[in-house]
Amino acid sequence: MKIRLIIFLMAIMLSSITMSGQGGLRPRGDVNCDWEVTIADVNILLDSVMSGAKYHSYYTYALDVNGDREITIADINLLIDAILSGELPPMPSYSGTLPVLFINTEGHRDIVSKEDYLHADWWLDNMGNDEYESIGSPEYPLGMKIRGRGNYTWTNHEKKPFRLKLDYPLSILGMPSSHHWVLLSGADYWIGQINDMLPFEIGRQMGMAWNPRQVPIEVVLNGQYIGLYHLTEKIHVDVNRVNIVKQKDNETDSTLVTGGWLMEIDNYYEPNQIAFTEGNGWPFWATPHSPEELSSVQRAYITDFLMQADSAIYCEDKSNMEWEHYVDIDSLAVFYIIQEIMDNAEGFHGSCYFHKHRGDSTKLIFGPLWDFGSAFSRYTDTYEFNHFIYDNASSNLHLRWIAEIAKYPRFQLCVRQHWQRFYHDIYPQLDQLLDEYGDRIEAACDCDYKRWPKSECNNIKNRINFTRNNCLNKKIAWLQSQWGWPVPVDPEGPQSKDINE
C-alpha cells in the first residue's frame, strides 16, 4: 500500500511528463503499448512484478527496463528514475540500411500460435533505398493476418519466424504480387545468413523453374525491434510461383487428378499425408500442399503413382530406365547437386518439394528449393567435406530415394553434365555474390545481435568468409574430384537441357 501511495503521489507530480518513442519504436518501459512512458506504465509494471511475471523475449521485453532478462523491482526503480530524469535506457533499434517492415497486431496481442492468425496493420519504409518502394504509412497502414510458422525454429529459438497473409495481393520489394509471404528469422543460420540466399540463387542460375525470392529486411513488431529477417515468397501454386494447374480440393473426376500436384517429402507423420514403406523399409511421408484436402480418387491416384515410382527406383537392374517414367531426371539432378553443394544433411529428409503437371505422362519435377537450415551442419575442425550427403547419414535423418537413385549410371551421367555448367559458369561468380551480400546486411546484423545476443548474427562478414573457406570451397573441390572428369556422350542418355522442358 505504501508503494501504491508513493506512486499515486508521483502520478500527480509527473502527470505532464511523457517520453515518446521515435521512428515507430516503443521506448523501453512502455508497458501499455501507447508509445509513451508515463506513471501508468509504472503501475502496470508494479502489478507485473507482484504477480510474478516472467521475462519473455518478445512479449515482456519492454518490461525489462534494465535489460537483465528478468522482471523485478529493479526495473521499477530504474523506470521511476528514468521518468524523473527524462532519460530512458536505449532500446535496440534498426540500422536503417535495409527496408523496415512495421507490424502492429490488433490490440498488440502476442503471436503465440502457428494455427490461429491475428489481424494486424502493417507498412513498409524503404529507408531511402531507391531500389524499393515504400508501402503504406503509420497514418495509412494496410491490413494482414499473421501467425507463427516453422517447426524447430518456432519451438527452440527466441527469435521466431512468421507467416503473413495480406488482405489483398501486393508486389513487395520488387517481388511479384501475392497474398502469401513468409518472414524467415535466420535464428539458426550460423554460416552467415546465407543458408537460403545462396542455394536459391544457384538454383535460379541453373535454370530451375522457380525458387522463392527473398529480400533481407528489418522488422518492428508492436513497436519493438525484432531484428533482421528475410521476407520470402511462400511456396504456393501461382502463375508467378509454382506454375502448375491448381487442382481443386476433393476432386472426384479421375481425368483431372493427374495434376497439378505440389507435395513435400516430410520428416514427420501427419494423418493427411501419403504414407507407405519405401523400398528399403523406411517410412515415406509426403504432405500434399495443393490440393490439400484429398478425395478418395485423388488419394488413390497419387499414392499409386508414388508407390510405382518407389518400386521402379528400387529395381535391382540399375540399367533399367523405368524409374525415369515417374521422375524427371534433369530436375532431380540439379536439385541434388545444390543439396550437395550446401552439404545439406536434411536435403531429402524433409522440406523436400516436388510438383507434377496435369497429364497421364507427366513426371515428378523436383523443386522448388526450401530450408537449408542444416547446411554444412556436419562441420567440425577435422571434417573435410569428402562425403555425399547420403553417406554415413545419421539414423534419424533418412534421406528418401536419393541414395538408391545415385546408383543408376544414367543419373550419375546427368549429374556430371549439370555439374559442368555449375562449376565453370556459376561457381566463379559466387565470391562476388557473397561479398556483396555481406556488405548489404552487415549493419543490420550488428543491430540484430544487440537484440538477440544468443543469435548467430555477429561478425557476419567473418562468418561468411569462414563458411566460404572452410565449408563451401572444400565441398565444391571434393565434388569436382568426383564429378569433374570428362563426360562421355550417351546417345540415349539425358543431355544437358532446360530442366523445365
PyMOL commands that set and color helices and strands:
alter all, ss='L'
color gray80, all
select helices_A, chain A and resi 2-13+39-50+61-63+73-85+106-108+152-156+197-205+296-313+322-325+329-341+402-405+409-451+460-483
alter helices_A, ss='H'
color red, helices_A
select strands_A, chain A and resi 19-20+36-37+100-105+118-125+142-148+162-172+175-184+214-221+224-233+261-265+274-277+283-290+352-356+365-366
alter strands_A, ss='S'
color yellow, strands_A
deselect
rebuild
show_as cartoon
